[in-house]
Amino acid sequence: MYLFKTVQDYSNFLQHLDGDSTSIGFVPTMGALHDGHLSLIKASKEQNALTVCSIFVNPTQFNESTDLLKYPRTPGKDIELLASAGCDVIFMPSPEEVYPPGVDLASPIPPSDLVSGMEGQFRPGHFEGVVQVVKRLLDIVQPARLYMGQKDYQQAAIIGWMIQSLELPVELVVCPIMREEDGLAMSSRNVRLERDIRARATLLHQTLTAVKEKLNESSIQDLKALALGNLSQKDFRPEYFEIVDGVSLQPLEKINATDFVVACTAVWAGEVRLIDNMILQSGA
């Protein structure tokens, strides 16, 4: 396994590869890795000759400086996990490497329809930062396939839009959410949950499951009311629960308006903000 910290060293590595034998799969992360990240590594290794994982805590996608400072950083453990998973290359740049002075880092601005709701409502500017860093990393890594997790559903949809709008030569592969045994979606933030709150945090998955079970029995309005009621418990404060079109991300008024329906939620569990989602109807 190779570890590169500069763009130049990684570029030199690319130049010495045999082009006929390298299709590159890319997994961008902010570190604090868990089995959800490793599932992306596994998916990439099954489809590509070379798998690259980046570890970079991107400052431009944090709305609160305190959240950036609190974000867990475990580089030693991350490297060990990636080595055990068979990752081929780790790219661990500094902010100066990703955002050097004098380099044109212009990236497209996502349409308001995709960014204004859900996460965008509570984290203004977040997705512009995500699009900027992913575009920059794609330019550096030059992969054939990009692997992202379904847990950040809105983010994956926006990156899909970016790839399509710029006609980038990369395939987006969205992998299923990895969950703990009790259903909680795996997240780097879970380690910050207080023990008592962590024991009850499966509430998010239980609520999503209950909504899916009642999908054809209740109206959208009743389903959202049910979900928000379930999520409004001691130590838990929902920011949103939306039922949206899986492509346009627009809130639905009727289930039969589309064949691709996704429920998305964000909930404060004590001092930790958790997100989760579930595909309610895929039409496949």
C-alpha positions, 0 to 999 in steps of 0.5 A: 500500500502506498501513502501520498501526501502531495499532489505531485507525488501522487501524479508521479505515481500515476505516470509510472503505472501501466495504463492498460492495467489500471482502472482506478476506483476512488473512495473520498473520506474525511477519515475516522473510518468505520465498516461503512467506509470499508464496504466502499473499499471492498466494492471498489476492489471488486470492480477496479485494478487499483483502489485509492482512498483519500483522507481529508477533513475538508474545511469548506463544507463545515458551517460551524468552526466548532464542528470542524474542530470536533470532527474525529481524527484518527489517521493511525487507525485509519491507515491500519484499517485501509491496509487490512481492507487491501486498499492500494493507495491512500491520499492524505493531503493538507489543505494547502495541497487541495486548495493551493494559491493560484490554481483555478478551483472553480466548480459548478454551483448546484441548482437550488432545487437540489440544495435548498431543502433538507441538509441545505436548509440547515447547512447553507453553503455545505454542498457548494463546499462538497462539490468543490472538494470532490471536483478537485479530488477527482481532478487529482485522482483521475478515477474511472469510478467514484464510490459514495455511501447512500447515508449521505443521500442528498450529497450523492445526488448532488455529486451525480448532478455535477458529474453529469453536468460537467460530463466527467469521465467517471461513474458514480457508484452509490453503495448501501448504508451499513448499519450497526446490529441495532440498525443505527447507520454507521457514522464517524459521529457515533463515537461522540454519542453519550452512552444512554443516548447511543442505546436509544439512537436506533430510533431513527432506523425504527422510524424510517422502517415504520414509515415504509411499512405504512407507505400505502396506508397513510398520506404523506402528511400523516407519515411525516407527522408520525415520524416527527412524533416518534423522533421527538423524544427526550434527548432527541430533536428532529430537524427535518423528516422529508419524503422526496422524489429520489432523483429531483429531491423535491418533497412529495405530496402524493406517493403515486407522484413518482416510482422512486421515493426516499425518506430522509431525516436529520436528528439531534441526539444530544449534542450530536447530529445524525442523518439517515434515510431509507428508500421507500419505493424504488420502482425497480 
